[in-house]
Amino acid sequence: MEAPSAPPSPPQQRAHTGPVYPGEVPITAGSPVKRQRRWSVVALCVVLAVVCALGASAAVTSAGHRVDVLAVAQDVPAGQKLTSADVVVAAVSADPALRPVKATEKGSVIGQRTAVDLRAGQLLTSSDLSAGGGLGDNEATVGVAVKRGQAPDGLAPGQKVLAVTTPAAGQKVTGTPITVAATVVTVGQPDATGTQVVTLAVLADGVTGPTLAAQAALGQVVLVRQPLSGS
């Protein structure tokens, strides 16, 4: 007689924590959010916003800081004495690159002579005024157009020169050339041909100025720079 066979073992079942419904996707817990990194980004944004605000505030404050200076009210030729009608007070933003004459110094500049031609609207600077009062009442100005080679390089207002007349082209030098002592008032920019106009202050005796002007009109004037006093 055969022994009864052992009953089949039941199928293994997977353990689960709860019921599983058709179509349901199990949810897994993600890694924790790094809140510390997020707060660092927020803090950086706050710092940048504060820096930008301070920069804008400084720019507005600087632009709003204005000072009273002197400006030219009307055109003034070189060598002329400044009058109260020639200058006006203007308020400009403070800028270290600009060095205009302060409005409080108006009394000290009135009566001084200009070293260069002034144009209406420009700011008045100390370099626009002749040192030591500039031209005297016994001096006149003459414009001399000189070509390349007829004047030394580096001419500047205030320098002492000799204006020497030269013979016309093809003529021989006879006698002693006319020599006029002068002071440079302004030096113009060379044109396309290299010619530049140099304004000279000469003795206002009714002869020196007209004579020099006549020779200059013929292009027969050469400028010689004088040595500095004491050298």
Residue, then its C-alpha position, 0 to 999 in steps of 0.5 A: m500500500e502506497a503512502p499518501s504523498a505530501p500536500p504541495s507547499p503553498p506559493q510564496q507571497r511577497a510581503h507588502t505594507g498595504p494593499v496594492y491597487p491596480g495602476e498604483v505607482p509606489i511612492t518613494a521618499g526623496s532625499p532631504v532638501k538642502r535648505q542651507r544652500r538655498w539660504s546662502v543664495v538668498a543672503l547673496c542676493v540681499v548683499l548684492a541688492v544693498v551694494c547696488a543701492l549704496g552705489a546708486s545713492a552715492a552717484v545721486t549724491s555726487a551729481g547733486h553736489r554742485v559748486d559755484v564757479l565763473a564762466v565766460a559770459q561773452d567772447v573776450p579777445a586775448g590781452q583784454k582786461l576782464t570786466s564784470a560783464d565778461v563773467v557770470v556765476a555758474a553752478v556745476s557738479a564737482d569734478p576733480a578733473l575740472r579746475p575752474v575759478k571759484a565764484t568767490e574769486k571774482g573780485s580778484v580776476i576782474g581787471q586781469r588780462t586774458a592770456v588766450d581768446l575766451r569764448a562765451g559759455q566756457l568755464l574760466t580757469s586760471s590758465d586763461l589769465s595772463a600771469g602778472g597782469g598780462l599785457g601792459d597798457n603800453e602794449a599792442t598785439v600783432g598776429v603773425a602767420v608763420k610757416r614751418g621753419q619760421a618759428p621754434d617748436g614748443l612756443a607757449p604764451g608768456q615766452k619772450v621772442l624776437a620777430v626778425t624781418t627777412p628779405a623777400a624771395g630772391q632778394k639779398v640780405t642788405g643791412t641789418p634786419i628789423t628786429v622787434a622784441a615781443t611776448v607770445v600771447t597765443v599760439g594757434q594750431p597749424d593748418a594743413t600747410g603747417t602755417q600757424v598764427v602766433t599772437l605777439a604783444v609788442l610796444a604800442d608806440g604807433v610804429t613797432g606794431p604797424t611795421l611788424a604787421a606789414q612785414a607779417a602780411l608779406g610773410q617776411v617774419v621769423l620768430v626767434r625764442q629768447p633765453l629765460s631770464g637769469s639763464 
